[in-house]
């Protein structure tokens, strides 16, 4: 089965994003562009989280739906900015979650490490290894996928602040899912 998806989007609460982003517009333009499923973007931002909970329905499958039935997957991007190996690192990662219950646990864990209300793409000062450990401690079903891996400034392979290999970034916490997506 062929599925066309965009699992890296943002809400109107992320910097440099349209203020017209809402669930209705996301659905409308996903259909125009031929997408079969869309990430929600920014599920940890308090205002967007409330809107997602108001406008999407869960059925236990990990796919949420609008009133008209269009499918979404709970998704956010996080910016990890930290030092490793004597070098400043800036890596963005996508987090996928299966339910609002899991999202609520993610939010609780992230709030212990920083703020979520200032931007849809929050910044945290812990490593990608710590991110994986934190997320997998909540649920083994959470997926972490490095975002835009070739961007020079904020990416896994970024020339300014990234790594030379995915193994250097994630160490022994590398998942098969991540490897498959980068292949």
C-alpha positions in Angstrom: 0.0 0.0 0.0 1.4 3.4 -1.0 0.9 6.2 1.5 2.0 9.8 0.9 2.6 11.5 4.2 4.2 14.7 5.6 5.3 14.0 9.2 7.3 17.1 9.7 5.0 20.1 10.0 4.5 23.0 12.4 1.6 24.8 14.0 0.9 28.5 14.0 2.8 28.6 17.3 6.2 27.8 15.8 8.4 30.7 14.8 8.2 31.7 11.1 5.0 29.8 10.4 1.7 31.1 9.1 -0.8 32.3 11.6 -3.5 30.7 9.4 -2.4 27.2 10.3 -5.3 25.3 11.9 -6.6 21.8 11.5 -9.1 22.7 8.9 -6.5 24.4 6.7 -4.0 21.6 7.2 -6.6 19.1 6.0 -7.7 21.2 3.1 -4.3 21.8 1.7 -3.1 18.2 2.4 -5.9 17.0 0.2 -5.0 19.6 -2.5 -1.4 18.4 -2.4 -2.4 14.7 -2.6 -1.3 13.8 1.0 -2.8 10.7 2.6 -1.8 11.5 6.2 -0.3 14.4 8.0 1.6 15.0 11.2 -0.1 17.3 13.7 3.1 19.4 14.4 3.9 20.9 17.7 1.8 18.6 19.9 3.6 19.8 23.1 2.7 23.4 22.7 -0.1 24.0 25.2 -2.5 26.0 23.0 -2.0 23.8 20.0 -2.3 20.7 22.2 -5.7 21.9 23.3 -6.8 22.5 19.7 -5.7 19.1 18.7 -7.6 17.5 21.5 -10.7 19.5 20.6 -10.6 18.7 16.8 -9.1 15.2 16.5 -10.6 11.9 17.6 -8.6 8.8 18.7 -9.6 5.3 17.9 -6.7 3.4 19.5 -4.9 2.8 16.3 -2.4 5.6 16.6 -4.1 7.5 13.8 -6.3 10.4 14.8 -9.1 11.8 12.6 -10.9 15.0 11.9 -14.7 15.1 11.8 -14.5 14.4 8.1 -12.2 11.4 8.7 -8.9 12.9 7.5 -6.0 11.1 9.3 -3.3 12.7 11.4 -0.4 11.3 13.5 0.7 13.1 16.7 4.0 14.7 15.9 6.4 17.4 17.1 9.9 18.6 16.5 12.4 19.3 19.2 15.7 21.1 19.0 18.5 19.5 21.0 21.3 21.9 21.7 24.2 20.5 23.7 27.9 19.8 23.8 29.4 16.4 23.0 33.0 15.5 22.1 34.2 19.1 22.7 31.8 20.5 20.1 28.5 22.4 20.3 25.7 20.2 18.8 22.4 21.4 17.3 20.2 18.6 16.2 16.5 18.7 15.4 14.4 15.5 15.9 10.8 14.6 15.1 8.9 12.7 17.8 5.9 10.6 16.8 3.4 9.4 19.5 0.4 7.0 19.3 -2.0 8.7 21.7 -2.8 11.8 23.7 -2.1 9.8 26.8 1.5 9.3 25.6 1.7 12.9 24.5 0.6 14.0 28.0 3.5 11.9 29.4 5.9 13.4 27.0 4.8 16.9 27.9 5.2 16.1 31.6 8.8 14.8 31.0 9.8 17.7 28.9 8.4 20.3 31.3 10.9 18.9 33.9 13.7 20.0 31.6 12.4 23.3 30.2 9.5 25.3 28.7 7.1 24.4 26.0 4.9 27.5 25.8 7.3 30.0 23.9 7.6 28.2 20.6 6.1 25.2 18.8 9.7 23.9 18.2 11.1 24.0 21.8 14.8 24.0 22.5 16.4 21.7 25.1 19.9 21.4 26.4 20.2 17.6 26.5 21.6 15.1 24.0 19.9 13.0 21.4 20.8 9.9 23.5 19.0 11.5 26.5 16.0 12.3 24.3 15.7 8.7 23.2 16.1 7.4 26.7 13.5 9.8 28.0 11.0 8.9 25.2 11.5 5.2 25.4 11.1 5.4 29.2 7.6 6.7 28.4 6.7 4.2 25.6 8.7 1.9 23.3 6.2 2.9 20.6 7.5 6.5 20.5 9.6 7.1 17.4 12.4 9.6 17.1 13.5 10.6 13.6 16.3 13.1 12.9 14.8 16.1 11.0 16.2 17.7 7.8 19.5 15.9 8.3 21.6 17.8 5.8 20.7 21.4 6.9 24.1 23.0 7.9 23.1 24.6 11.2 20.5 22.4 13.0 20.8 18.8 11.8 22.3 15.5 12.4 24.8 15.8 9.6 25.0 19.6 9.7 28.4 21.0 8.8 28.3 23.6 11.6 27.1 21.6 14.6 26.3 18.0 13.6 27.9 14.7 13.5 29.9 12.6 11.0 27.7 9.6 11.5 24.3 8.7 13.0 26.0 6.3 15.4 28.1 9.2 16.8 24.9 11.1 17.5 22.6 8.4 19.0 25.3 5.9 20.3 23.7 2.6 21.3 20.2 4.2 21.4 19.9 4.1 17.6 16.6 2.4 16.5 16.1 0.3 13.4 13.2 2.7 12.5 15.7 5.6 12.3 18.1 3.6 10.2 15.3 2.5 7.7 14.1 6.1 7.3 17.6 7.4 6.5 18.4 4.6 4.0 
